Amino acid sequence: RWQLPALRQTSARLATALRDGTELPPGPAAPDLSDRQLSLQPPVVLDSPPAGHGFGDVLTAPRPAYLPGERVRVTFAGAHPNNDLHRGGTYLEVQRRTGDGWRTVAVDGDWSTTLRWARRGIAASEVTVTWDVPGDAEGTDRIRYHGDAKNALGRVSPFTGTSGEFRVVP
């Protein structure tokens, strides 16, 4: 019954502090309930690359050239994404060649990228990364996928796959 008045009171205090440039005490910390969460998803038992491939291998390569507005699609030999959720990191990078190396221009948090994971068989995974090339893009690019594979002993090891280079020409 008192939720709305409490919310209004807290919002008014926050707005006043923002307007006046004053600091408010942080208040009590939220309890850490991570060890009490119920998961209905079965754990990852094992990852193995598709037959004849290693983790991070490119299964479907990008075309040699793209126009702005087109979609780049690369498929990698991957692993289950739940092995490491990459909090504070990324599963993918779109990189552009510069005079002194490579610069990241998009990651998995960008609207222009997607990452799709699919299990193939019992333990093999394919990860498809897409990137919608922006209208102002130009240069030589590549796509990198960062994964983490779990072996039969339960040990998780990181790996990276890198596509071949492709050009974006206006």
C-alpha positions in Angstrom: 0.0 0.0 0.0 2.9 2.4 0.6 5.0 1.5 -2.4 3.9 4.4 -4.6 4.5 7.0 -1.9 7.9 5.5 -1.1 8.9 5.5 -4.8 7.8 9.2 -5.2 9.7 10.2 -2.1 12.9 8.4 -3.3 12.5 9.8 -6.8 12.1 13.4 -5.5 15.2 13.0 -3.3 17.2 11.7 -6.3 16.0 14.4 -8.6 16.8 17.1 -6.1 20.3 15.7 -5.5 21.0 15.6 -9.3 19.7 19.2 -9.7 21.8 20.5 -6.8 24.9 18.4 -7.5 24.9 16.8 -4.1 25.7 13.3 -3.1 23.4 10.9 -1.3 24.4 8.0 0.9 24.5 4.8 -1.1 22.1 3.0 1.3 22.2 -0.7 2.1 23.8 -3.1 -0.3 21.6 -5.6 -2.0 22.1 -9.2 -0.7 24.1 -11.6 -2.8 21.6 -14.4 -3.6 23.6 -16.0 -6.4 24.2 -19.2 -4.4 20.4 -19.6 -3.9 19.3 -19.3 -7.5 17.4 -22.1 -9.1 18.5 -23.1 -12.6 16.2 -25.4 -14.6 18.7 -25.6 -17.5 21.0 -28.6 -17.4 24.7 -27.9 -17.1 27.1 -28.1 -20.0 28.7 -31.6 -19.8 31.2 -31.5 -22.7 32.2 -29.5 -25.8 33.9 -30.9 -28.8 34.6 -29.3 -32.1 32.8 -30.6 -35.3 34.6 -33.5 -36.9 37.8 -32.5 -38.6 37.9 -29.1 -37.0 39.3 -27.3 -33.9 37.6 -24.8 -31.7 37.5 -21.4 -33.4 37.9 -22.7 -36.9 36.0 -20.8 -39.6 33.3 -23.1 -41.0 31.7 -20.5 -43.3 34.0 -17.7 -44.4 33.0 -14.2 -45.3 32.9 -13.1 -48.9 35.9 -11.1 -50.2 33.9 -7.8 -50.3 30.7 -6.2 -49.1 28.8 -3.0 -49.7 27.6 -0.8 -46.8 24.2 -2.0 -45.8 24.9 -5.7 -46.5 25.2 -8.4 -43.9 28.4 -10.2 -43.2 28.0 -13.8 -41.9 30.7 -16.0 -40.5 30.3 -19.4 -38.8 32.8 -20.8 -36.4 33.4 -24.1 -34.7 32.3 -23.0 -31.2 31.4 -24.0 -27.7 28.4 -23.6 -25.4 28.1 -20.0 -24.4 27.1 -20.9 -20.8 30.7 -22.1 -20.1 31.6 -18.4 -19.5 29.0 -15.6 -19.8 31.7 -13.0 -20.7 30.4 -10.5 -18.2 32.4 -7.4 -18.7 33.8 -8.9 -22.0 32.5 -9.9 -25.3 31.8 -13.0 -27.4 32.7 -11.2 -30.7 34.6 -8.3 -32.2 34.3 -6.7 -35.6 37.8 -5.3 -36.3 39.1 -2.8 -38.8 42.7 -2.7 -40.0 44.5 0.5 -39.2 48.0 1.6 -39.9 49.4 0.0 -36.8 47.1 -3.1 -36.3 43.4 -3.8 -35.7 40.8 -1.6 -34.0 37.5 -2.9 -32.7 34.5 -1.2 -34.3 31.7 -3.4 -33.0 31.1 -6.0 -30.2 28.2 -8.3 -29.2 26.5 -5.3 -27.5 26.1 -3.4 -30.7 22.7 -3.4 -32.6 24.6 -4.2 -35.8 25.8 -7.6 -34.6 24.2 -10.9 -33.6 25.6 -14.2 -32.3 23.6 -17.3 -32.8 24.6 -20.6 -31.1 23.5 -24.0 -32.3 24.3 -27.5 -31.0 25.3 -29.9 -33.7 25.1 -33.5 -32.5 25.8 -34.4 -28.9 28.7 -32.0 -28.1 29.6 -29.9 -31.1 28.5 -26.3 -31.5 28.4 -23.8 -34.4 28.4 -20.1 -33.7 27.2 -17.8 -36.4 28.2 -14.1 -36.1 26.5 -11.5 -38.3 27.4 -7.9 -38.8 25.2 -5.4 -40.6 27.7 -3.1 -42.3 27.0 0.5 -41.4 26.5 3.0 -44.2 29.7 4.9 -43.5 32.0 1.9 -43.2 35.0 1.5 -45.5 38.2 -0.5 -45.2 39.5 -4.0 -44.5 37.7 -5.8 -41.7 37.6 -9.2 -39.9 35.4 -10.9 -37.3 36.8 -12.5 -34.1 34.8 -14.9 -31.9 35.8 -15.6 -28.3 34.6 -18.9 -26.8 35.2 -21.2 -23.9 35.2 -25.0 -24.3 34.6 -27.5 -21.5 36.5 -30.8 -21.7 35.6 -34.2 -20.3 37.1 -33.4 -17.0 35.0 -30.2 -16.6 37.9 -27.8 -17.2 37.0 -24.7 -19.3 39.5 -23.3 -21.7 39.2 -20.1 -23.7 39.9 -19.9 -27.4 39.5 -17.4 -30.2 38.6 -17.8 -33.9 39.4 -15.2 -36.5 37.8 -14.9 -39.9 39.7 -14.1 -43.0 39.8 -10.4 -44.0 37.1 -8.8 -46.2 36.8 -5.4 -47.7 34.0 -2.9 -47.3 33.8 -0.8 -50.4 31.4 2.1 -50.8 
